[in-house]
Amino acid sequence: MRTRQTRHARVRSAPVSAPPDVPRAPSPRPYWAGRCRSRREQVVRAHGSGSRQPSDRQASRPGARRGGPVHQMLRLQQAAGNAAVARAVEEARHEHGPGCGHGQADAAPAGQLDLINEAMATPSTQLPGAFLSKAQSFYQNDRLSAGRVHSNPTAQRATEAMGARAMTIENHIFLGASAIGDTETLAHEASHLNANLSGVKETGRDNGAGVTVTDPGQSSEVAATADGAAFAAGAEFAPSVVAQRSATDAHAEDATA
């Protein structure tokens, strides 16, 4: 599944689990399974920054004596900050499920876009070493090393909101819980990653919030499914790569005829 962003990003779908999210710096723009592209500039910011706590120096300044007005104010600020941290921890530990109240909001167009932005800002890893080495040969593309994999709770929630097991946006692959450890699904997403890195344009439907999502029946998804199955079966090259080479060779022959 692919999703588009301001610069024709792509997305494709599947799920993954990981530790609670912590405020992070924005990640580069991604690609996902069942591709999705946001037509407006996405600004990813770390969420959940806690309130600043009063320092020891502040507490020791003149007028900050215990029981005084300044000290009481600082205690209130500290209490508010601790409450914010407690809420953030509680949200991070929350497990989404039927009746939790988040599913409906996440599935709404605006909720999907917000989750995509949040997931893109979470920590990521490179494709697993052994998998990457084989995938680079399989897709004949060394640039697959630029791919980033997100399998944390936020990424899982985003894929679920998009109705996918995994998805690829630009050079980012998001795995849902059921997709973690699934080689065929990861290879499917790597097919989308290969297309994205090669500049192949994607089409799909708009979710209503500027995110274009691919359909399971369209050619790019059918090709990715075939690539994933071939990879899992031990094929040497991706069917999509073989087909592209055949088309290129045929075109070259026609041009010289």
N, C-alpha and C positions, 0 to 999 in steps of 0.2 A: 504494500500500500504506500502511496506517495502523497506528500502534501506540498503545496507551493507556498513560497514566501515571496517577499518583494523581488528577489532575483530568480524567479522560477525554481524554487527549491522543490524537492520531491519527497514523498513519504509512502511507506508501506507498512502492513500490520502484523503483530504477535506479542506475550507477557513475561516479567522478571521480578525477583525480590532482592532487597538490599537494606542496608542500615538506614535509619531515619535521616531525612534531609537536613542539611545545615546550610546557613546562608553562604552562597558562593558567588564567584564572579561569573559574568555571562559567558556562555560557551559559543563557539562559532556556529554559524547557521547550519542546520541539518537536513537529512533526507530520511524518509521512513517507509516501511512496508505498507502497501495500500496507499500510495503517495499522497501527500497533502501539501499544498503551497499557500502561504499567506500572501495576499496581494498588497498588503500594506507593510510598512517597515515595522518589524517587531523589535521592541526594546526590552531586553530581558534584564531584570533586576533581581538581586537576592532579596528574598522575603523573610520576614520574621526577625529583623534586627531588633534586639532588645533595647530598652531604654538605658541611657548611660547611668552608671551607678556613681554616687558621690565618692570622691577619693578621700584618702586619709588626710591629705593636706587640707582639703576643704573643711573637714570636720575639726581640724586643729586650729583653724583661723580664729582670730579674736571674734567673739560674739557667737561662736559656734559651740559654746559650752553646753553640756548635757542639760536637758530640761528647758533650754532657752528657745525662743521662737525659731531661730535659724536651725537649731538641731532638730526641732520637731518637724520643720519643713523637709529637712534632708531625710528624716526617717520615713516621711510619707512618700517622698520620691523613690526611696529605696524599696519600700513596700510595693509601690506601683510597678517598679522594674521587675521585682521578683515575681509578681503576679503575671506579668507579660511573659516571662521566661517559663513559668509553670504552664501557661496556656500553650506556648509553642511546643513544649515537651509533650503535653497531652495530645496535641494535634498530630505530632510526629508518630506517636504510638498508636494512634487510632487505626483500627482495622475496618476498612469499608465493607459493607455488606448490606443485605436486604433490610430496609427500614432505617438505615443510618442517616438518611436524609441528604446524602451527597450525590447519589447516582443521577437523580433527575437534573440537578443543576449542572453536573459535569457533562451530561449528554446534550445540553443546550448549546447552540452554536457559539455563543460568547464564552461559555464554560469550557468548551473544547479548545478554543483559541488561548484562553488563559492557562489551561493545563499544558498546552504545547510549549508556551513561553516558559513556564516553570520547569518543565522537564528538560528543556534545552539548556537551562542554567545549572542543572545538576552535574555532579562529578561523572566522568566517563572513563572508559578504558579502551585500549586498542583491541582489535580483533585478536582472539587467542593465537599464540604463536604458531602452533601446528596447523590450525585452521587457516590462518592468514597465508602461510607459505603455500599450502595447497590451492587456496582460492586465487592467489596471484597467478599461478600457472594455469589454473582452470579457466579463468576469465581473461588470461593474457593481459593483465593490468597490474603493474607494480604499485600503482598509486592507491591501491586498496589499503595500504598502510595508513592512509589519512583517515580511514573510517574510525568513528568513535562509537562505543557501545554503552547504552544506558540501561541498567536493569534494576534500578532502585524503586522504592514504593511510588514515588511521584511518576516515574516513567511508566510503571505498571498501571497506575490510575489513568494516565493519559491514553495509553493504548486501549484500555477498557472503555473509556469515554468515546473513542473513535470506533468502537466495535471491532477491534482488531486484536490478534494475538501478538503481533509485532508490527512495527512500521519504520519506514526510513524517510528522513527529511535531510536533503542535501547530503552531507557526509556523516550524518548521525543515525544510528540504528537504535530503536527503542524496543525492548523486549518485555512482553507481558509475562506474568508468572508461569503460565503453561508453556512458554516458548524457551525458557531458560534451560540450557543443556540440550536443546533440540537442534542437532546439526543440520537437518534438512531445512528447517525454518530459517536458521541463520544464513544458509547458503542462498535461500530465496531472497532474503534481504540484501545479501551481498550482490545479487544480480541487479537489484535496484541501485545499489551503491555504485556498481560498475557503470550503469547507464547514466547516473547523475554526474559522476566524475568525467564521463566521456562527453558531457554536454547534450545528451539526448533529451529532447523536449517531451514533456508529459502532458496528458490531458486528463480530465476527470470532471466531477460535479462539485459545485460550490456548496459548502455546508451552510451558507447564509451569513458567515462572519469572515469571508475572505480566505477561507481555507479550501483548497481544491483537493478532493479525495478521489483516488482511482477506484474503479469498479472491478470486482473479481473476474468478470468476464471479458474485460478488455485485453487487447493483445499483449501489452506490457506485463500484465499480471499472469496471463497464460504462459508467457515466455519465462517469467521468473519461477513459476511453479515447476516448469519442465527443467529449468536449470537446477533448482533445489533437489529435485528427485534424482537427476543425473549425478550430481555431486555426491549425494548420499550413497548412490549405487557404485561409486568408484570410477566414473567416466573420466577420461583424460582432459577433455575440453567441454566447455559449456555449449549446449545446443544453440544458444543465441549467438555465440561467437562463431560457431561453424557456419550458421546461416548467414551471418553478416559477411564473412569472408567469401562465401560462395557468391553472394550478390555483388560484392565488390569485384571479384574476378570476372564475373559475367559482364559487368558494366565495362571493365577494362578491355575485354575481348571485343565487345561491340564497338568501342571507340576506335580500336585499331583496325577493324575490319574494313 
